[in-house]
Amino acid sequence: MEGKNDTKFKYKIIRFFGLKILDIYIIRKFLSTFLLAIALILAIVVIFDLTEKIDDFIESEAKLNVILFDYYLNFIPYFGVLFASLFAFIAVIYFTSRMAYNTEIIAILNSGMSFRRFLMPYFISAVLIASVSFYLSDQVIPGANKVKLDFEERYVRKRPISFSTKDFHRQIEPGIYVYLHSYSNVSKVGYQFTIEKFEEGELVSKMVADQIRWDTTVNKWRARRYYIRTIDGLHETIEEGKQIDTTLAMHPDDFKMRLTIVETMSLKELDEFIAKQRMQGETNVTSHLIERHNRIAFPFSTFVLTLIGVAVSSRKMRGGIGLQIAIGVVFSFTYILFTQFSKQFAIGGLLPAVAAVWLPNVFFLIIALFLMRLAPR
């Protein structure tokens, strides 16, 4: 009796959303095949990564719970999203081609259902996968990447990356410009420091120091052997000294700026970061813009590749299911290559970042629409 009530409740939910039993069947097939495929590839990726880094883990004496929860637990979401659209595509080809060879699709279309209506459960499944991918990439993965990158610096690289900066120019606030001849992250010391303040295009103050050093006790910069020139109309004053603490809108982490920093930011934080970089006079923000637009374009590719997958696998072929899967793999690699080439054009300045990121989706969408015209009706 209880089982019958559960069945009636399920049917009510299905009718409420306007779905049919067939829709639930396809959605279940789609999502179960996708989850199985993504779980298998993630397991393979984890095994390969563990094989590569196990010597570092042992040498660094990393504890098992730290490896599992600080590294691999935060490692999995990133690669899950990275492979999501491609394995949704492969999942569609695999189970749809099996439906085609079992003549299920012919029976469905002969029952009076249009091919466009047949696509509805695929679209719903793609929405679910794309929505989860976008949520993870914007809300979960940035925080996970912070923990993962900190783990790598501690246990894999074993020591902080040493680097130095030369001829550092930057606007740290509107109208305030700084210059450093050189800076070292190891000692947190900069040499030949200059800061200039402008108001309405006029220089109002300038400070020059032989050296500035980050004081961790007070979290301020300490300038040594300095002089300050203050300009008030035609009147000027000069102040000199051996040492002075100064508050600047600049932190040692601004020099560090690891290449993966944008991977630790949400979409909102990334927009603010790009705006700040432009305000500071940084003109080369193309890689950041690519990452920003990719957060939206990549989940959208799930829809495009799903359409192609249905169009390719919804009819029987002489080569069987294996041929259709092979075609799917070719499309997958072609999409990846197109994406990488397109990004390189943006980095080289030949394309705007937004065009470079969305061009593969637009190109493959045209292919999808063409293939849909050849699909069975």
Steps between C-alpha positions, in 0.01 A plus 500: 500500500781732594679424171189592301475834683865574418435419134194729491706779660769462234241515223355819653844663499556391139164643390563821698816571299337396174730202460425154367630163609720505190655831614588353838645193327731711279599736783586203721702339219680827423594588859591147609727448197656843550566445872652160435725638225613802703564281806721267293706780346543672839618173652756464219616862541540457878701177453734665248543807721568287808758297307674820395501667844527210745876549540442866591233402753730248666799733501294786645343266758149609406235327709241281330202707619668818374564342158141377473310800637726798424619385159291234327165614640575842348666348193193306382248790446739687268554203268134400528395836354786493250377171349126553556389623156719255308383199698139617476558487124649150512221383733235626255666319208537176694147454632320665205680278247393197704140624489531542123634146448222362717256687270367691804535837327307382192221377727495831688477710181239265345283546809442861393767678706692761300878498499498844660288368789732198520785744577327640811641248757846549351462874544387458863797275575739746335350783711564300818860421406574856382342654813698278735819571300446875519422489874809291573730718287372822658432407863679177589813465287659842581507416871610143427784628280631720783536197726643283219759758392609561861541123541713481184726783616551331837534133407577482127718804433630477861594867515356832384578604147788749492466784255591863451339790318677776308377839381166471675255778398146510634214731587400370846213749545346763272766766457767315702786335313790293633827389346755242617824426324502148647324285759572158656226286653749312721612806698185705420726795419472745212769739378491851350140565598295796374138594569327794332160650577306701241189712546319627190804411294741699719778345708437583869749269675787268425689264726830336409672234712806282451316201641160385626452190714179324605474500882296194601457623859292803401404393144638819350779600264807659659693742279870564562714797398209695361399850408149636442429794272162671557372755248230755588467735208826692479605390848709185548624321811748216527523254788787256541568216740659163561183296554122542485199268506254552218161352415461405134217327313758238405586164657785252443241260355448750216853416380454128554194476274529133404366414157219292650367786717185543287410135559442587867245775426125495452353679199430812705850500650649446156311803358628713790853368450498583127364851573776551760769378259381746236488783755860420595603539138530130416412469132558126452191350669410273209561176691276625782226594254526156337449337840207733573311427176592132516302466826179551298598371154622161624171395668313626190704259286307217670189603299690524172676166538178333616325609178788366291500176697127439442526587129797265447370202698124503440518295178654162423837483322670213327801521728287446809520669838880494489505727193266749665713508814809552282326793326419640845864475608610679181251780566625523860865538403410742221310714749794500744750593225273775368465640853875503561581659162233762554642594842849535351364749244361704792829487693680610184266798467334382179156447660314656794482262798119471485512409129777245551312323779159494329616432142529119550147487643360705211683292240387168650147632546483558124623142448239376749216678316619358168518147641156536655356548151641158405369327812206254468151649517 
